């Protein structure tokens, strides 16, 4: 696991089985393990399946007691609201589709928590993410997990090289049944605990309700128009839609199915069109983070959604942390606000945020 024998290691313990087994494996290796659980959102206390629910703090504490390791709970609620929830609301209000888990890793877990780990004198910070950290000729590299359907590398593209040098991911080469088997062998209380599925601060998947509550202007009603600007209907706010969406448009009598092509938050417009209009081969990204030399991405593969397979592409590095991505084959429903992550084989070369394009024509006369 690339840590010194008897090293002090801080483990981010969410209360789930993955982070618990991470702590157990490091303890088995002889490390001095300190478990840290972040209290990010107390509103999750009554919700099952949220990643930072109150029950999870209790579960993490019980696991720490079972393993015989120190355990601390850090109150990061205000930081989480300021750096993750506020960004989520702002991004949705712009007509984009955010990924709060990336922001949480980038701005909280691998920032403030890492700082706390260093303050505790830890040699490394370990998490239960399913990714691999491999020491390469030019330093540590980030690679996809062995089990493809568990891989979380897409959500860690914003990890910096300095952060990666301090991080450890003991589960990257394991499969989930093996992880649960370790938990069962040790008698951990969460050995059969279901994986978290929901965004912890969103009630029952109602993203729009949260955004409207925190930013009422974002729920401004407006027009649904086609690619020529012809008004086809009305909507109750762009925050109810995402690029590629077909359902809940409230349109009927068209010759072919219509999909959301773009969102114009400034004019409160939803632009729709046929499926073929969703396809594109060129993407602009901003906020690019490179974990390898940009030249290595001249011939690579990219993912534009977490659940999509990588597709062949070329990435051309640009100024001010921008890049242009040219896809070998057109992809559908590329949504601004999502991540575009660059791969060479299993290695993560870098990634950035998909930038919006000019959303709509002028209204038809």
C-alpha positions as CSV (number, residue, x, y, z in Angstrom):
1,X,0.0,0.0,0.0
2,X,3.1,2.2,-0.3
3,X,3.3,3.3,3.3
4,X,6.0,2.7,5.8
5,X,5.7,-0.1,8.4
6,X,4.0,1.2,11.5
7,X,3.2,4.5,9.7
8,X,0.4,6.7,11.1
9,X,-2.4,6.8,8.5
10,X,-5.7,8.8,8.7
11,X,-8.6,6.9,7.1
12,X,-11.7,8.9,5.9
13,X,-14.4,6.7,7.5
14,X,-17.9,7.4,6.1
15,X,-19.6,4.6,8.0
16,X,-19.9,2.4,5.0
17,X,-18.2,-1.0,4.4
18,X,-15.6,0.3,2.0
19,X,-13.9,2.8,4.3
20,X,-14.3,0.4,7.2
21,X,-12.4,-2.3,5.4
22,X,-9.8,0.2,4.3
23,X,-9.1,1.0,8.0
24,X,-9.1,-2.8,8.8
25,X,-6.6,-3.6,6.0
26,X,-4.2,-0.8,7.1
27,X,-4.4,-1.9,10.7
28,X,-3.6,-5.5,9.6
29,X,-0.5,-4.1,7.8
30,X,0.7,-2.8,11.1
31,X,-0.2,0.9,10.5
32,X,-1.3,3.2,13.3
33,X,-4.7,4.0,12.0
34,X,-6.8,7.0,12.9
35,X,-10.3,7.1,11.7
36,X,-11.9,10.5,10.9
37,X,-15.6,10.9,10.0
38,X,-16.8,14.2,8.5
39,X,-20.2,15.6,9.6
40,X,-21.2,17.3,6.4
41,X,-24.9,17.6,6.4
42,X,-27.0,17.0,9.5
43,X,-30.2,17.0,7.4
44,X,-29.2,13.5,6.2
45,X,-29.7,12.1,9.7
46,X,-33.2,10.7,8.9
47,X,-32.4,9.5,5.4
48,X,-31.4,6.0,4.4
49,X,-28.9,5.7,1.6
50,X,-27.2,9.1,2.1
51,X,-23.5,9.2,2.2
52,X,-23.1,11.3,5.3
53,X,-26.2,10.4,7.3
54,X,-26.2,10.5,11.1
55,X,-26.4,6.7,11.4
56,X,-23.2,6.6,9.4
57,X,-21.3,8.5,12.1
58,X,-22.5,5.9,14.6
59,X,-21.5,3.0,12.4
60,X,-18.0,4.5,11.9
61,X,-17.6,4.8,15.6
62,X,-18.6,1.2,16.2
63,X,-16.2,0.0,13.6
64,X,-13.4,2.0,15.1
65,X,-14.1,0.5,18.5
66,X,-14.1,-3.0,17.0
67,X,-10.8,-2.4,15.3
68,X,-9.3,-0.7,18.3
69,X,-8.3,2.5,16.5
70,X,-8.8,6.2,17.4
71,X,-11.8,7.9,15.9
72,X,-12.7,11.5,15.5
73,X,-15.7,13.3,14.1
74,X,-15.1,16.7,12.5
75,X,-17.9,19.2,11.9
76,X,-17.4,20.4,8.3
77,X,-21.1,21.4,7.7
78,X,-20.4,25.1,7.1
79,X,-17.5,24.4,4.7
80,X,-19.7,21.8,2.9
81,X,-22.5,24.3,2.5
82,X,-20.2,27.0,1.2
83,X,-18.1,24.9,-1.1
84,X,-20.4,22.1,-2.3
85,X,-24.1,22.9,-1.9
86,X,-23.7,26.5,-3.0
87,X,-21.8,25.4,-6.1
88,X,-24.5,22.8,-6.8
89,X,-27.2,25.4,-6.7
90,X,-25.3,27.9,-8.7
91,X,-24.5,25.4,-11.4
92,X,-28.1,24.2,-11.7
93,X,-29.3,27.8,-11.8
94,X,-27.0,28.4,-14.9
95,X,-28.8,25.6,-16.7
96,X,-25.9,23.1,-16.2
97,X,-25.7,19.6,-14.6
98,X,-23.3,19.6,-11.6
99,X,-21.5,16.7,-10.0
100,X,-21.4,17.5,-6.2
101,X,-19.3,14.4,-5.4
102,X,-16.4,15.7,-7.4
103,X,-16.6,19.1,-5.7
104,X,-16.8,17.3,-2.2
105,X,-13.6,15.4,-3.0
106,X,-11.9,18.4,-4.5
107,X,-12.9,21.1,-2.0
108,X,-13.5,19.2,1.3
109,X,-12.1,15.7,1.6
110,X,-8.9,16.2,-0.3
111,X,-8.4,19.8,0.9
112,X,-9.5,20.4,4.6
113,X,-9.4,16.7,5.6
114,X,-6.0,16.3,4.1
115,X,-4.8,19.3,6.0
116,X,-6.2,17.8,9.2
117,X,-4.4,14.5,8.4
118,X,-1.1,16.3,8.0
119,X,-1.7,18.2,11.3
120,X,-2.1,14.8,13.0
121,X,1.3,13.8,11.8
122,X,-0.1,11.1,9.3
123,X,2.1,9.8,6.6
124,X,-0.9,9.4,4.3
125,X,-4.7,9.8,4.0
126,X,-6.5,6.7,2.9
127,X,-10.1,6.4,1.5
128,X,-12.4,3.6,0.3
129,X,-12.5,4.8,-3.3
130,X,-12.3,2.1,-5.9
131,X,-9.3,3.5,-7.8
132,X,-5.6,2.6,-8.0
133,X,-2.6,4.7,-7.2
134,X,0.5,3.3,-9.0
135,X,4.0,4.7,-8.6
136,X,5.2,5.5,-12.1
137,X,8.6,6.7,-13.4
138,X,7.5,10.3,-13.0
139,X,5.7,9.9,-9.7
140,X,2.3,8.5,-8.5
141,X,-0.3,7.9,-11.2
142,X,-4.1,7.5,-10.9
143,X,-5.6,4.4,-12.5
144,X,-9.0,2.9,-12.8
145,X,-10.0,0.2,-10.4
146,X,-9.6,-3.5,-11.2
147,X,-13.4,-4.0,-11.0
148,X,-14.7,-1.9,-13.9
149,X,-18.2,-1.5,-12.6
150,X,-16.9,-0.2,-9.3
151,X,-14.4,2.2,-10.7
152,X,-14.6,5.8,-9.3
153,X,-11.8,7.4,-11.1
154,X,-14.2,9.7,-13.0
155,X,-15.1,11.4,-9.7
156,X,-11.4,11.9,-8.8
157,X,-10.1,13.7,-11.9
158,X,-9.7,16.9,-10.0
159,X,-7.2,15.3,-7.6
160,X,-3.9,17.2,-7.9
161,X,-0.5,15.6,-8.2
162,X,0.5,16.8,-4.8
163,X,-2.7,15.3,-3.3
164,X,-2.2,12.0,-5.1
165,X,1.3,11.7,-3.6
166,X,-0.3,11.7,-0.1
167,X,-3.4,9.6,-0.9
168,X,-3.8,5.8,-0.6
169,X,-6.6,3.6,-2.0
170,X,-6.3,0.1,-0.6
171,X,-9.5,-1.2,-2.3
172,X,-8.5,-0.3,-5.9
173,X,-7.3,-3.8,-6.7
174,X,-10.2,-5.6,-4.9
175,X,-13.7,-6.7,-5.9
176,X,-16.7,-5.8,-3.8
177,X,-17.5,-9.4,-2.7
178,X,-13.9,-9.7,-1.3
179,X,-14.3,-6.4,0.6
180,X,-17.6,-7.6,2.2
181,X,-15.9,-10.9,3.0
182,X,-13.2,-9.1,5.0
183,X,-15.8,-7.1,6.8
184,X,-17.7,-10.3,7.7
185,X,-14.6,-12.1,8.8
186,X,-13.8,-9.3,11.2
187,X,-17.4,-9.1,12.4
188,X,-17.9,-5.5,11.4
189,X,-21.4,-4.1,12.0
190,X,-21.7,-2.8,8.4
191,X,-20.5,-5.9,6.5
192,X,-23.9,-6.1,4.7
193,X,-24.7,-2.4,4.7
194,X,-26.0,-1.2,1.3
195,X,-23.9,1.2,-0.7
196,X,-25.0,4.9,-0.5
197,X,-26.8,5.9,-3.7
198,X,-28.2,9.4,-3.1
199,X,-26.6,12.9,-2.9
200,X,-26.7,13.4,0.8
201,X,-28.3,16.9,0.8
202,X,-31.0,16.2,-1.8
203,X,-34.3,14.8,-0.5
204,X,-35.6,11.9,-2.6
205,X,-33.8,13.0,-5.7
206,X,-35.7,16.3,-5.8
207,X,-32.9,18.5,-7.1
208,X,-35.1,21.2,-8.4
209,X,-36.9,21.7,-5.1
210,X,-33.6,22.3,-3.3
211,X,-32.4,24.7,-6.0
212,X,-35.7,26.6,-6.0
213,X,-35.6,26.9,-2.2
214,X,-32.1,28.3,-2.1
215,X,-32.3,30.4,-5.3
216,X,-36.0,31.2,-6.2
217,X,-34.9,33.1,-9.3
218,X,-33.6,29.8,-10.8
219,X,-37.2,28.5,-10.9
220,X,-38.4,31.3,-13.2
221,X,-40.8,29.8,-15.8
222,X,-40.2,30.3,-19.5
223,X,-40.6,29.0,-23.0
224,X,-39.8,25.7,-24.7
225,X,-38.6,26.4,-28.2
226,X,-37.2,24.4,-31.2
227,X,-33.9,25.0,-32.9
228,X,-35.3,27.8,-35.0
229,X,-36.7,29.6,-31.9
230,X,-40.3,28.7,-32.5
231,X,-42.2,28.5,-29.3
232,X,-43.7,25.1,-28.6
233,X,-44.8,25.3,-25.0
234,X,-44.0,26.6,-21.5
235,X,-42.0,25.2,-18.6
236,X,-41.7,25.9,-14.9
237,X,-38.0,26.5,-14.7
238,X,-34.9,25.3,-16.5
239,X,-33.8,23.6,-13.3
240,X,-36.3,20.8,-14.1
241,X,-34.3,19.8,-17.2
242,X,-31.0,18.5,-18.4
243,X,-29.5,18.0,-21.8
244,X,-30.7,14.7,-23.4
245,X,-34.0,14.6,-21.4
246,X,-37.0,13.4,-23.3
247,X,-39.7,12.9,-20.6
248,X,-41.7,15.5,-18.8
249,X,-41.5,18.1,-21.6
250,X,-45.3,18.4,-21.9
251,X,-45.2,18.4,-25.7
252,X,-47.3,16.3,-28.0
253,X,-48.4,16.2,-31.6
254,X,-44.8,16.4,-33.0
255,X,-43.7,14.3,-35.9
256,X,-40.8,12.8,-34.0
257,X,-39.6,12.6,-30.4
258,X,-38.1,15.8,-29.0
259,X,-35.1,16.0,-26.6
260,X,-33.6,18.8,-24.6
261,X,-30.7,20.1,-26.7
262,X,-29.7,23.0,-24.5
263,X,-30.8,25.2,-21.6
264,X,-30.7,29.0,-21.8
265,X,-31.0,30.0,-18.1
266,X,-30.5,33.7,-18.8
267,X,-33.6,33.8,-21.0
268,X,-35.3,31.0,-19.1
269,X,-35.5,28.9,-22.3
270,X,-35.5,25.1,-22.9
271,X,-34.3,24.3,-26.5
272,X,-35.6,21.0,-27.9
273,X,-35.0,19.1,-31.1
274,X,-34.6,15.7,-32.7
275,X,-32.2,13.1,-31.4
276,X,-29.7,13.6,-34.2
277,X,-29.2,17.2,-33.0
278,X,-27.9,15.8,-29.6
279,X,-24.8,14.4,-31.3
280,X,-21.5,16.3,-31.3
281,X,-17.8,15.5,-31.9
282,X,-16.3,18.6,-30.4
283,X,-16.3,19.6,-26.7
284,X,-14.7,22.5,-24.9
285,X,-13.7,22.0,-21.3
286,X,-12.5,24.4,-18.6
287,X,-10.9,24.0,-15.2
288,X,-8.7,21.3,-16.6
289,X,-6.5,19.4,-14.1
290,X,-3.6,17.5,-15.6
291,X,-2.2,14.4,-13.9
292,X,0.1,13.7,-16.8
293,X,1.8,15.7,-19.5
294,X,-0.9,17.1,-21.9
295,X,1.0,15.7,-24.9
296,X,0.0,12.2,-23.7
297,X,-3.7,13.1,-24.4
298,X,-3.1,13.7,-28.1
299,X,-4.4,10.1,-28.6
300,X,-6.5,8.9,-25.7
301,X,-10.0,8.1,-24.6
302,X,-12.5,10.2,-22.7
303,X,-15.6,9.7,-20.6
304,X,-18.3,12.4,-20.7
305,X,-20.6,10.7,-18.1
306,X,-19.7,8.5,-15.1
307,X,-21.7,5.5,-16.5
308,X,-20.5,5.8,-20.1
309,X,-17.5,3.8,-21.5
310,X,-14.5,5.8,-22.6
311,X,-14.4,6.7,-26.3
312,X,-11.4,7.5,-28.6
313,X,-10.5,11.1,-28.7
314,X,-7.8,13.7,-29.0
315,X,-7.4,16.4,-26.4
316,X,-5.7,19.7,-27.4
317,X,-4.5,21.7,-24.4
318,X,-5.4,25.4,-24.4
319,X,-4.7,28.5,-22.3
320,X,-6.1,29.2,-18.9
321,X,-6.8,25.6,-18.0
322,X,-9.0,25.0,-21.1
323,X,-8.9,22.2,-23.7
324,X,-10.6,21.2,-26.8
325,X,-11.7,17.5,-27.1
326,X,-12.2,16.0,-30.6
327,X,-14.2,12.8,-30.5
328,X,-13.5,10.0,-33.0
329,X,-17.2,9.2,-32.9
330,X,-20.0,11.5,-32.1
331,X,-21.5,11.3,-28.6
332,X,-25.0,12.2,-27.6
333,X,-26.4,14.4,-24.8
334,X,-23.1,16.0,-23.6
335,X,-24.3,18.1,-20.7
336,X,-22.5,21.3,-19.6
337,X,-21.4,21.0,-16.0
338,X,-20.5,17.3,-16.2
339,X,-16.9,16.2,-16.3
340,X,-14.9,15.1,-19.3
341,X,-12.1,12.8,-18.1
342,X,-9.1,11.8,-20.2
343,X,-7.6,8.2,-20.1
344,X,-4.7,6.4,-21.6
345,X,-5.5,2.7,-21.0
346,X,-6.3,2.5,-17.3
347,X,-4.5,5.7,-16.4
348,X,-6.3,9.0,-15.7
349,X,-4.4,11.7,-17.6
350,X,-6.6,14.5,-16.4
351,X,-10.0,16.1,-16.9
352,X,-12.1,19.2,-16.8
353,X,-15.7,20.5,-16.8
354,X,-17.8,20.5,-20.0
355,X,-18.4,24.1,-21.0
356,X,-21.7,25.4,-22.3
357,X,-22.2,26.3,-25.9
358,X,-24.4,29.0,-27.4
359,X,-27.8,27.7,-26.3
360,X,-30.4,29.1,-28.6
361,X,-31.2,31.2,-31.7
362,X,-33.3,34.3,-31.5
363,X,-37.0,33.9,-31.3
364,X,-38.8,33.2,-34.6
365,X,-40.7,36.1,-36.0
